[in-house]
Each structure stands twice: as structure tokens, then as C-alpha cells.
Amino acid sequence: MLAALICAAFVTVAEPVLIPLLRRAAVDVPNTRSSHSVPTPRGGGAPIAGGLVLATLLLMHGVVGMTFAAAVAVFAAIGFADDLTGLPAGRRLALQGLASLAIAAVLADHLHAPPAVVVAGVIVMTVWIIGFVNAFNFMDGVNGISGAHALIGGAAYACIGWLRPDHFLTAAGAAVAAGALAFLPWNALRARVFLGDAGSYGLGVALALLSAYCVTRGIPLEAALAPLSLYLADTAWTLQRRIRAGERVFEAHRTHTYQQLCDVGWSHQRVTVTTAAVTAAVCALGAASLTGHQGLRMLADLIALLLLGAYLCSPALLGRARPLAEVT
């Protein structure tokens, strides 16, 4: 609770101070790929990263806690620099790679495993951090969507930590959830500020590390990855579709499933509520893996996959149904 209060209080105090500064220094101007139509300051997620770092430094000691704080601070700084100056994509990726490698090396050094396992762990962790941070950034395109998902994800990890029990996981998850909740009033209904890369990178690396931490502590994969599953599914589905179509995958686009839902007439808020509901349901289903009941676990896994599949197919289904509705 104290970690949550510290992070939420920091965001609540810092956000109204930062927004006027961002209006002069970092404004997102709409273009053909945007889901918004009004110039809006970006970088508003920086206070969430600041609150997470502060809560971690005050309450969560040890190598894992300090690495978590350093990771959030470094990735948020990279993102904030991009919000302010527009870093080239290659430079952003290089900075992310160096930071991810350093984080993975510190964490793997405490595995007490054979060298080959440590090296493999560093490689996997580095790729995972870079991949999910960018997936989280790609998915942050409509009002409230990433704040809502960070809220659900943080709460899910806090609950897992409470059940185990694991004090770091509980505190860190609660801080992520509280920071996201404190940010949502500034972004969910009428976006007065965007998370920006500062927020999406900071929250992305926080969630990536919490999921990896769960795996290293023996938490089943379903429970560890459930809070991230919709973002991973949407990004992977979009990527394979673009590759099959022969498109340049590194070019900016607006063909994610959540963007297509906007294109068929859904509001930002409806998209956010729907994706958040799917994520919450998948988290509840993932919790079945914690019971040790294999039959229940398999049934829950199947239902979760069906839910994610229905989400991915929803724009095509709605696109076909819309003309029929207009005719009738």
C-alpha cells in the first residue's frame, strides 16, 4: 500500500506541473497515422516512471529492486529524450539494446547457473525487454489504453505476489497499478497529455521485468504473461500480417487491431474498455494455472486463446456486419 501511495502521490503532484512545460517543449502534431486530431503534449508518463523509481528506492532494496529502479529510470530517460528531440530510430534501438543488455547481465549474474545457461539467459532477457518495450509503445495509440493495461497488469502482479507471497512483486505491481491509475484522469476521456515514449518505455520495461521475475520464481507462464497477452498478440498478429503482405515492417502504420476498431467507428474509450476487459478476463483465466489443477488450467488456457482470437478477428467481423446494419 505504501508503494502504491508514493507512486500515485508523485504522479498526482507532478503531472499538472509538467503538462504546461510539455506544451512548449513536446507537442504531438496529428498526421495520417494518428488516432487523434488535436495537437497534444507528449511525455506525460515521465511522472509515473519517477514515482516508480522513488517508491522502489524507498521501499524495495536488494539487487532486484535496484535493477528494477535503474531499468525504469534509464528507459524512461531514453523515451523522454525522444519525446523532446525526436531521436532517430536506429539510435533509440541502440540505446535500448545497451540498456537491456546491462539489465539482463546484472540479473543473470545472480542466477548461480552454469555459464552457458547464464549467457542464454542474458540473450533471452535482452530480446524480451527490447521486444516488449517496443510492443507496448506500438500499442499506445488511443486514449487510456496503455494506462488501463498498466493498471490491470500491475494489479495482477501485485495479487500474484500477495498469494505467493513475494514482497517485491506485491509492492512493485501495486506501484505500477497506482501510477497508471493516477495518470488516467489526464488521458482517458479527453487526452490533455499523452504517455509519450517516456511513459510507454518506462511502463513497458517495468511490466517486462515483472513478468520475467514471475517466471524465474516459478510462476506458471499463463499467469506471468496474461497481463501482457493482448499487447503481445496484437503486435505479433499485425507483424505477421504485414510481413505476408510484403510491407516494410519498420515503417509507421495504423493497422493494429485496436486501430482498426477505431476505423470501423469505435470510440477511443470503447476500444480501451474492450481491450482492458479482455486483458482482465485473460488474467483471471491465467490465475487458474496457480491452482495446480491441470484440467482447469487447460480449459482456462483454451478460453483465453479463444478470447484473444476473437479480439484479433473483431475488426474484420465488425467490418462485414456494418454494411448489413446500414442496409437494414
ZATORRO-867599 format. One record per atom (N, C-alpha, C, O): residue in three letters; y, z, x. Coordinates in pm, whole numbers, plus 50000, padded with zeros to 5 digits. Layout:
<sites>
ALAYZX...
</sites>
This chain:
<sites>
MET498795000050082MET500005000050000MET501265000050086MET502244993350053LEU501235007650195LEU502415008250281LEU502694994850347LEU503854990650358ALA501634987950390ALA501814974550449ALA502414964950348ALA503304957150382ALA501934965550225ALA502464957050119ALA503934960150092ALA504744951050078LEU504274972850086LEU505644976850059LEU506594972450169LEU507704967850142ILE506164973950295ILE507014969950408ILE507304954950402ILE508454950850416CYS506254946950382CYS506444932350381CYS507284928050261CYS508194919850276ALA506994933550143ALA507764929750023ALA509224933850036ALA510114926349998ALA509474945750089ALA510844950450105ALA511624941650203ALA512784938550180PHE510964937750311PHE511634929150410PHE512024915850348PHE513144911150368VAL511104909750273VAL511404896850209VAL512524898450107VAL513434890150100THR512464909050027THR513464911349923THR514874912949981THR515844908049923VAL514974919650093VAL516274921850156VAL516744909450233VAL517914905750226ALA515814903050307ALA516204892250398ALA516464878950327ALA517304871050372GLU515754876250217GLU515844863050154GLU517254859650107GLU517734848850139PRO517934868250032PRO519294864749987PRO520294863750101PRO521334857250086VAL520014869950214VAL520884868650331VAL520654855350400VAL521604849050449LEU519394851050405LEU519044838850479LEU519414826150404LEU519824816350466ILE519284826050273ILE519474813650197ILE520844807350219ILE520904795250242PRO521964814750213PRO523264808150240PRO523344802050379PRO523994791750397LEU522684808150477LEU522674802450612LEU521874789650616LEU522254780050684LEU520764789350544LEU519924777350543LEU520624765750472LEU520384754150505ARG521474768850374ARG522204758150305ARG523104750350401ARG523414738650377ARG523494756750510ARG524334750050608ARG523524744150724ARG524004735250794ALA522304749150743ALA521564745250864ALA520294737350838ALA519864729750925ALA519664738850721ALA518364732550699ALA518184729050552ALA517664737050475VAL518614717150512VAL518524712750374VAL517534701250363VAL517614691450438ASP516604702450270ASP515624691950245ASP516214682050145ASP516444685550029VAL516454669850190VAL517034659350104VAL515894651350041VAL515034646450115PRO515864649749910PRO514764642649844PRO514624628149893PRO515614621549924ASN513374623549898ASN513084609549928ASN511994604749834ASN511624611749741THR511464592849859THR510494586949767THR509184594749762THR508414593449667ARG508904602849865ARG507654610649867ARG507844624749814ARG506884632449805SER509074628349780SER509344642049739SER508934644549594SER508874635349512SER508644657149565SER508364661349428SER509574668249365SER509494673149253HIS510694668649439HIS511904674649385HIS513024664349388HIS512924654149457SER514094667049314SER515184657249304SER516534662849347SER517534655649344VAL516584675449387VAL517844681849425VAL517754686549569VAL516754692749605PRO518754683949654PRO518734689149791PRO518564704449790PRO519294711449720THR517614709349867THR517254723549864THR517044728750006THR516404722050087PRO517574740550037PRO517354746050172PRO515884748950197PRO515164753050106ARG515454746750319ARG514064749750357ARG514074760150469ARG515094762450535GLY512924766350489GLY512834776950588GLY512824790750526GLY512874800750597GLY512754791350392GLY512794804150323GLY511574812650342GLY511564824250301GLY510534807150403GLY509344815150429GLY509434823550554GLY508544831550582ALA510514821950631ALA510664829750754ALA510634844750729ALA510014851950807PRO511284850050622PRO511204864450598PRO509784869350569PRO509454880750600ILE508934860850509ILE507534865050487ILE506864867350622ILE506184877450642ALA507064857950714ALA506494859550848ALA507054872050916ALA506314879550979GLY508374874150902GLY508974886050961GLY508414898850903GLY508154908450976GLY508204899150769GLY507624910850705GLY506204913350748GLY505804924850767LEU505414902650765LEU504034904150811LEU503994909850953LEU503204918850982VAL504834904551039VAL504864909451177VAL505274924051181VAL504674932051253LEU506304927551104LEU506774941451103LEU505694950851052LEU505434961251113ALA505054947250941ALA504004955750885ALA502844957350983ALA502274968150996THR502484946451050THR501374947051145THR501704955751265THR500884963951306LEU502884954151320LEU503274962051438LEU503354976951405LEU503034985351489LEU503784980251283LEU503944994251246LEU502615000951209LEU502425012851233LEU501694993151150LEU500524999451089LEU499174995051144LEU498195002351132MET499094983151204MET497784977651242MET497724975751392MET498224965751444HIS497124985051462HIS497084984551607HIS495764978551655HIS494884975551575GLY495644976951786GLY494444970951842GLY494634956151868GLY495644950251831VAL493644950251932VAL493724936151972VAL493854926951851VAL494674917751852VAL493054929251748VAL493074920451631VAL494434920851563VAL494994910451529GLY494964932951542GLY496264934251477GLY497384927751556GLY498224920651499MET497414930251687MET498474924651770MET498364909351778MET499374902251780THR497124904251784THR496934889751787THR497374883451656THR497974872651654PHE497064890151546PHE497494885351413PHE499014884551407PHE499564874551363ALA499694895051452ALA501164895151450ALA501734884151539ALA502664877151500ALA501154882751660ALA501644872451752ALA501444858551694ALA502314849951707ALA500284856351632ALA499994843151575ALA500984839651465ALA501514828551463VAL501234848951374VAL502184846451265VAL503574843751321VAL504264834651277ALA503994851851420ALA505324850251478ALA505474836651546ALA506474829851527VAL504484832851626VAL504584820351702VAL504554808251609VAL505374799151624PHE503634808151514PHE503554796651424PHE504784795751333PHE505274784751306ALA505274807051287ALA506494806751206ALA507674801751288ALA508534794651236ALA507724805451416ALA508814800751503ALA508744785551523ALA509764778751521ILE507534780451541ILE507374765851554ILE507854759051425ILE508574749151430GLY507434764551312GLY507834758751184GLY509324759751160GLY509944750451109PHE509924771151197PHE511364772851175PHE512164763251263PHE513194757951221ALA511684760951385ALA512344751251473ALA512294737251410ALA513244729551420ASP511164734251346ASP511044721251280ASP511964720551158ASP512564710151131ASP512074731551083ASP512984731850969ASP514424729251011ASP515174722450941LEU514804734751125LEU516194733651169LEU516504720551238LEU517574714751218THR515564715751321THR515874704251408THR515004692051383THR515334681151430GLY513884693551311GLY513004682251289GLY512244678151414GLY512514667551471LEU511294686351457LEU510514683451577LEU509654670951555LEU509134669051444PRO509484662451656PRO508554651151644PRO507134656251616PRO506754667051661ALA506364648351543ALA505014652451503ALA504144655651624ALA503384665351623GLY504244647451729GLY503434649851848GLY503754663151914GLY502864670151961ARG505034666551919ARG505424679351980ARG504954691051896ARG504504701151949ARG505064689751762ARG504574700351674ARG503084702751696ARG502634714151707LEU502334691851701LEU500884693051717LEU500534699151852LEU499604707151862ALA501264695451957ALA501004700952090ALA501284716052092ALA500514723752149LEU502384720152029LEU502714734352024LEU501674742051943LEU501264753051980GLN501254736251832GLN500204742551751GLN498914743851830GLN498234754051824GLY498584733451905GLY497354733551982GLY497364744352090GLY496394751652106LEU498464745352163LEU498574755552268LEU498504769552209LEU497824778352262ALA499224771752098ALA499224784852034ALA497834788251981ALA497364799551997SER497174778651917SER495844781051862SER494834783951972SER493974792751957LEU494934776752082LEU494014778952194LEU494194792952252LEU493214799652281ALA495434797352268ALA495704810752321ALA495174821552226ALA494564831252270ILE495414819752096ILE494924829351998ILE493404830052000ILE492814840852002ALA492764818251999ALA491294817751999ALA490714824052125ALA489704830952119ALA491364821752239ALA490864827252365ALA490934842452365ALA489994849052411VAL492014848152314VAL492154862752308VAL491094868852218VAL490464878752253LEU490894862852101LEU489914868152006LEU488484866452058LEU487664875452041ALA488194855052119ALA486834852452168ALA486484861252287ALA485314864052312ASP487504865652359ASP487244874152477ASP486604887352438ASP486004894052522HIS486734891152311HIS486174903852266HIS484874902052186HIS484434911252118LEU484264890252196LEU483014887852126LEU481814893952198LEU480794896752136HIS481944896052330HIS480844901252411HIS479584892652393HIS478484897652371ALA479784879552402ALA478704869952384ALA478534861752511ALA479384862252599PRO477424854052523PRO477224845252639PRO478384835452654PRO479004831752554PRO478694831152776PRO479834822152798PRO479824809652711PRO480864805552660ALA478644803652694ALA478574791452612ALA478994794152468ALA479654785852405VAL478604805752416VAL478984809352279VAL480484811952271VAL481134808052173VAL481044818352372VAL482484820952374VAL483274807952375VAL484234806352301VAL482854798452461VAL483544785552469VAL483464778152336VAL484464772652288ALA482274778152276ALA482114771552146ALA482984778252041ALA483604771651957GLY483044791652046GLY483864798951952GLY485334795751967GLY486044794451867VAL485804794352091VAL487214790852115VAL487524777052059VAL488574775151996ILE486634767552080ILE486864753852030ILE486914753651877ILE487814747851818VAL485914760151815VAL485854760251669VAL487084767151610VAL487684762251515MET487454778651668MET488604786151617MET489904778151634MET490744778151545THR490054771451747THR491264763451771THR491394752351668THR492464750351610VAL490304745051645VAL490314734151548VAL490564739551407VAL491304733651329TRP489944750951375TRP490104756851243TRP491564760751216TRP492104757851109ILE492184767251313ILE493574771651293ILE494484759651274ILE495264759251179ILE494384749851364ILE495244738051352ILE494994730951220ILE495944727151150GLY493724729251185GLY493374722051063GLY493894728750938GLY494494722250852PHE493674741950926PHE494094748450802PHE495604750050794PHE496174748650686VAL496254752950906VAL497714754050903VAL498344741150851VAL499264741450770ASN497844729950898ASN498394717150852ASN497994713950708ASN498774708050634ALA496774717950668ALA496364716050529ALA497274724150437ALA497694719250332PHE497564736450475PHE498444744950395PHE499844738750386PHE500484739050280ASN500294733250496ASN501614726650498ASN501634714250409ASN502594712050336PHE500564706250414PHE500494694250330PHE500514697850182PHE501094690550101MET499894709050147MET499764712650006MET501014719549949MET501104721649828ASP501964722850034ASP503164729849988ASP504194719649941ASP505164716650011GLY503964714149818GLY504824703349774GLY505444704949636GLY506284696849598VAL505044715149562VAL505674717549431VAL506034732349421VAL505504740749494ASN506934735349329ASN507474748949319ASN506374759349299ASN505574758349207GLY506354769249386GLY505484780749369GLY504054779349411GLY503334789349414ILE503594767249446ILE502154765249465ILE501624773249584ILE500584779649572SER502314772849697SER501784779849813SER502044794849807SER501254802749858GLY503154798849745GLY503374813049724GLY502294819049636GLY501794829949663ALA501924811849528ALA500884816649438ALA499534817449508ALA498774826949488HIS499234807349590HIS497944807449660HIS497874818149768HIS496824824049790ALA498994820549835ALA499004831449933ALA498874844949863ALA498224853949916LEU499464846349747LEU499334858649669LEU497864861149633LEU497354872149652ILE497204850849581ILE495804852349542ILE494914854449665ILE494034862949664GLY495164846549770GLY494364847849891GLY494504861449955GLY493504867649992GLY495734866149969GLY495954879250029GLY495294890249947GLY494674899250003ALA495424889449813ALA494804899449727ALA493284899049739ALA492634909549740ALA492724886949749ALA491264885749762ALA490774892149892ALA489784899349891TYR491464889550002TYR491044895550129TYR491254910650129TYR490454918050187ALA492314915250064ALA492534929750054ALA491394936249975ALA490934947050011CYS490944929749869CYS489834935249790CYS488544935449870CYS487784945049864ILE488284924749946ILE487084924650031ILE487154936050133ILE486164942950157GLY488334937750194GLY488494948450290GLY488304962150228GLY487754971150292TRP488744963850104TRP488574976550034TRP487104979250002TRP486654990650008LEU486354968549968LEU484954970149934LEU484084973250056LEU483074980150044ARG484474968250174ARG483574969250289ARG483324983250344ARG482144986550357PRO484244991650376PRO485704990050386PRO486124985450527PRO485414987650625ASP487294979050532ASP487844974350659ASP489364975850649ASP490004968550573HIS489924985050724HIS491334988550709HIS492264977050746HIS493274974850680PHE491934969750854PHE492804958550893PHE492834947950784PHE493904943350744LEU491664944050734LEU491594933450633LEU492324937650506LEU493014929650444THR492164950350466THR492844955250347THR494354954850364THR495064949750277ALA494844960050476ALA496294960750498ALA496904946950517ALA497944943950459ALA496264938650599ALA496814925250624ALA496804916850498ALA497774909850469GLY495714917350422GLY495644909750297GLY496694914350198GLY497334906150132ALA496874927550187ALA497884932950095ALA499294928650137ALA500124925650052ALA499554928450268ALA500874924350316ALA501144909650285ALA502244906150243VAL500144901050305VAL500294886850273VAL500594885150123VAL501504877750085ALA499814891850039ALA499994890749895ALA501374895649852ALA502034889249770ALA501814906949906ALA503114912649868ALA504264904049915ALA505234902249842GLY504174898650036GLY505224889850087GLY505364877350002GLY506474873149971ALA504214871449964ALA504254859549879ALA504824862749742ALA505604854949687LEU504424874149686LEU504924878149554LEU506434880149557LEU507134876149464ALA506954886449663ALA508394888649673ALA509164875649689ALA510334874849652PHE508514865249745PHE509174852249764PHE509194843849636PHE510124836049616LEU508204845349551LEU508044836449436LEU509264835649344LEU509554824749296PRO509984846649317PRO511164845249230PRO512204835449282PRO513004830049205TRP512214832949413TRP513174823749472TRP512694809149467TRP513444799949500ASN511414807149427ASN510834793849444ASN510034788849324ASN509894776749308ALA509504797849240ALA508514793649142ALA509104785949024ALA508614775148991LEU510134791248959LEU510674784748840LEU511724774348878LEU511544762448852ARG512804778848938ARG513804769548991ARG513904772249140ARG514284783149182ALA513554762149219ALA513474764049364ALA514864765149425ALA515544755049445ARG515284777449455ARG516544779349527ARG516344777949677ARG517304776449752VAL515104778549720VAL514764776749861VAL513284772949869VAL512484777049786PHE512944765249971PHE511544761749997PHE510984770750107PHE511714775950190LEU509654772450105LEU508994779450216LEU509344772950349LEU509604779750448GLY509354759650348GLY509574752350473GLY508374753850566GLY507394760450532ASP508464747650681ASP507374748750778ASP507264762950832ASP506164767350868ALA508384770250837ALA508314784150883ALA507374792250796ALA506554799950846GLY507484790450664GLY506634797750573GLY505224792350567GLY504264800050569SER505084779050560SER503734773450547SER502924775350675SER501714777550668TYR503564774450791TYR502844776950916TYR502484791750929TYR501364795050968GLY503434800650897GLY503174814850909GLY502094819650815GLY501164826650856LEU502194815850687LEU501164819650590LEU499854812550619LEU498774818350602GLY499934799950662GLY498714792450691GLY497894798850801GLY496674800350788VAL498554802850910VAL497794808951019VAL497314822850979VAL496234827051022ALA498084830150898ALA497634843350852ALA496344842150771ALA495404849650794LEU496304832850676LEU495114831050593LEU493954825550675LEU492804829450654ALA494234816550769ALA493174811250854ALA492524822250935ALA491304822650949LEU493334831250990LEU492794842251071LEU492054852450985LEU491024857751029LEU492534855250866LEU491844864750780LEU490484859350738LEU489504866950731SER490394846350709SER489094840550672SER488144840950791SER486964844050775ALA488644837650911ALA487794838151031ALA487364852451061ALA486224854851101TYR488264861851042TYR487934875951062TYR486804880150969TYR485894887351011CYS486854875750844CYS485784878750749CYS484434873650799CYS483434880750793VAL484424861450847VAL483174855450895VAL482604863351012VAL481404866051017THR483474867151106THR482994874751223THR482524888751185THR481774894951260ARG482934893651069ARG482494906951022ARG481304905950927ARG480944915750863GLY480714894150918GLY479504892550837GLY479734890350690GLY478794891250611ILE480964887550649ILE481244884350509ILE480664870550479ILE480884861350557PRO479944868750368PRO479404855550334PRO480504844850329PRO481644847650294LEU480114832650364LEU481084821650370LEU481794819350236LEU482984816250233GLU481044820850125GLU481664818249996GLU482854827449972GLU483914823149927ALA482664840250003ALA483754849849982ALA484874847650083ALA486054848950049ALA484514844250208ALA485514842450313ALA486384830150290ALA487574830350321LEU485804819450237LEU486524806850223LEU487054804250081LEU487834795050060ALA486624812249984ALA487034809849845ALA488544809149827ALA489024800349756PRO489334818249889PRO490794817549869PRO491434804849922PRO492534801249881LEU490744798150014LEU491294786150077LEU490664773350023LEU491054762350062SER489694774749934SER488824763449899SER489564752049833SER489304740349864LEU490504754949741LEU491184743949672LEU492054736049770LEU492084723749764TYR492754742949858TYR493574735949957TYR492714727550050TYR493074716250084LEU491574733050092LEU490664725550179LEU490084713550105LEU490014702550161ALA489674715449981ALA489064704549903ALA490064693449877ALA489744681649894ASP491284696949837ASP492304686949807ASP492654678949933ASP492754666749929THR492824685850045THR493174679050170THR492044669950216THR492284658450254ALA490804674950214ALA489664666950260ALA489434654850169ALA489164643850217TRP489544656950037TRP489344646149941TRP490404635249960TRP490084623249957THR491644639349978THR492734629849998THR492554622350129THR492784610250135LEU492154629450234LEU491974623150365LEU490884612550361LEU491074601450412GLN489734615750302GLN488654605850299GLN489014593850215GLN488644582550247ARG489754596250106ARG490174585150020ARG491124575850093ARG491034563650077ARG492024581350172ARG492984573150246ARG492294565550359ARG492654554150388ILE491314571850423ILE490564565150529ILE489794553350471ILE489794542450528ARG489144555550358ARG488364544750295ARG489264533350249ARG488834521850245ALA490504536550214ALA491444526150169ALA492134519150286ALA492914509850266GLY491834523550409GLY492424517350526GLY493874521150549GLY494594513950618GLU494304532350493GLU495694536750511GLU495854544250643GLU494894549350700ARG497084544850690ARG497384552550811ARG497474567250773ARG498424571550706VAL496494574950816VAL496354588650766VAL497474597750816VAL497704608350756PHE498164594050924PHE499224602650976PHE500584599750914PHE501564606650944GLU500654589650828GLU501914586650760GLU502094595850640GLU501124599550573ALA503334599550612ALA503624607950497ALA503264600550368ALA503374588250360HIS502834608050267HIS502404601950141HIS502534612350030HIS502904623750055ARG502234608249908ARG502214617649796ARG501004614549708ARG501154611949589THR499814614849767THR498604611549694THR497624623249686THR496464621349648HIS498084635349720HIS497224647049697HIS496984648549547HIS497764643749465THR495914655249513THR495574657249373THR496704664149297THR497034660149186TYR497294674549357TYR498364681749287TYR499584672749266TYR500294674249167GLN499844663449359GLN500954654049342GLN500644643949233GLN501534640049157GLN499394639549224GLN499014630249119GLN499114636648982GLN499414629848884LEU498864649748974LEU499034656648846LEU500504656448803LEU500794655248684CYS501404657748898CYS502834656248866CYS503134642148818CYS503934640148727ASP502494632348880ASP502754618348845ASP502284614848704ASP502814605548642VAL501284622248652VAL500834619348516VAL501604627648413VAL501274627548294GLY502644634748458GLY503534641348365GLY503524656448363GLY504244662548285TRP502714662748450TRP502674677248452TRP503904682748524TRP504384676748620SER504404694148478SER505504700748546SER504994707948671SER503794710248687HIS505924711348760HIS505554718948879HIS504854731948840HIS503844735748900GLN505394738748740GLN504844751748701GLN503434750348644GLN502574758848669ARG503194739648569ARG501844737548512ARG500844734648623ARG499714739548620VAL501254726748721VAL500374723948835VAL500074736748912VAL498924739448947THR501114744648937THR500934757049012THR500014766648939THR499104772349000VAL500244768648809VAL499404777848732VAL497954772948728VAL497024780948741THR497744759948712THR496394754448706THR495664756148839THR494534760948842THR496314752348948THR495664753649078THR495414768349113THR494394771749173ALA496364776949076ALA496174791349102ALA495014796849020ALA494244805049069ALA494884792348895ALA493784796948810ALA492434792548866ALA491474800248867VAL492364780148913VAL491124775348974VAL490784783549099VAL489634787449118THR491794786149182THR491574794049303THR491104808149270THR490174813249332ALA491744814449172ALA491344827949132ALA489904828149079ALA489144837249108ALA489554817949001ALA488184817148949ALA487174815249062ALA486114821449061VAL487504806749158VAL486594804549271VAL486454817249355VAL485374820249406CYS487554824849369CYS487474837549441CYS486524847249369CYS485714853849433ALA486634847949237ALA485744856749160ALA484294852349174ALA483394860549187LEU484084839249172LEU482724834049189LEU482214836549331LEU481044839649351GLY483094835249429GLY482704837949567GLY482294852249589GLY481474855149676ALA482864861349509ALA482524875549522ALA481064878149486ALA480514888549524ALA480434868849413ALA479014870549380ALA478154870849506ALA477084876849506SER478634864449613SER477864864349738SER477814878149803SER476974880749890LEU478714887149761LEU478744900649818LEU477714909949754LEU477454920849805THR477134905549642THR476214914149569THR474824914549632THR474074924149610GLY474474904249710GLY473134903649767GLY472104897749673GLY470924896749710HIS472504893749554HIS471604887749455HIS471634872549474HIS472624866049440GLN470544866949526GLN470544852749563GLN470654843449443GLN471344833249450GLY469984846949333GLY470084838449214GLY471494837849160GLY471994827049127LEU472134849249151LEU473524849849104LEU474434842449201LEU475364835449158ARG474184843849328ARG475004837149431ARG474924821949416ARG475944815149421MET473694816649398MET473534802049386MET474194796749259MET474804786149261LEU474064804249149LEU474694799949024LEU476224799949038LEU476894790548994ALA476754810449101ALA478204811149121ALA478694799949211ALA479744794149187ASP477924796849317ASP478304785849406ASP478364772549330ASP479274764649350LEU477384770249244LEU477344757749167LEU478534756749074LEU479164746149065ILE478864767549005ILE480004767348913ILE481314765148990ILE482184757748944ALA481434771549108ALA482634769749190ALA482794755249233ALA483904749849228LEU481704748949274LEU481754734849314LEU482144725849196LEU482904716349212LEU481614728949079LEU481964721148959LEU483444722548926LEU484094712748889LEU483974734648938LEU485394736848912LEU486274728849008LEU487224722348966LEU485934729449136LEU486704721949235LEU486594706949211LEU487564699549225GLY485374702449175GLY485184688249146GLY485994683849026GLY486574673049026ALA486034692348922ALA486834689148803ALA488314688148837ALA489024679348788TYR488774697148923TYR490174696548967TYR490474683449039TYR491474676849011LEU489604679549133LEU489834667449210LEU489824654849122LEU490534645249149CYS489014655149017CYS488914643448928CYS489944643548816CYS490094633648745SER490664654648799SER491544656148683SER492644645548673SER492914641048562PRO493304641348783PRO494344630948764PRO493794618048707PRO494434611848622ALA492604613748754ALA492014601448702ALA491644602948555ALA491874593848476LEU491084614448518LEU490704616748379LEU491934617348290LEU491944611748180LEU492974624148335LEU494204625148256LEU494904611748246LEU495494608448144GLY494834603848354GLY495444590648353GLY494804581348252GLY495474572948192ARG493474582948233ARG492794574648134ARG493074579547993ARG493164571547900ALA493194592647977ALA493404598247843ALA494814596047793ALA495034595347672ARG495764595147883ARG497174594247843ARG497484581947759ARG498144583347656PRO497034569747799PRO497324558047714PRO496744559547574PRO497364555247476LEU495524565547561LEU494904567347430LEU495774576547343LEU495964574047224ALA496284587147405ALA497144596447331ALA498414589647284ALA498904592347174GLU498964580847368GLU500204574047333GLU499964564147218GLU500834562347132VAL498784557747217VAL498474548347110VAL498324555446977VAL498834550746875THR497624567046978THR497414574246854THR498684580946806THR498674587546702
</sites>
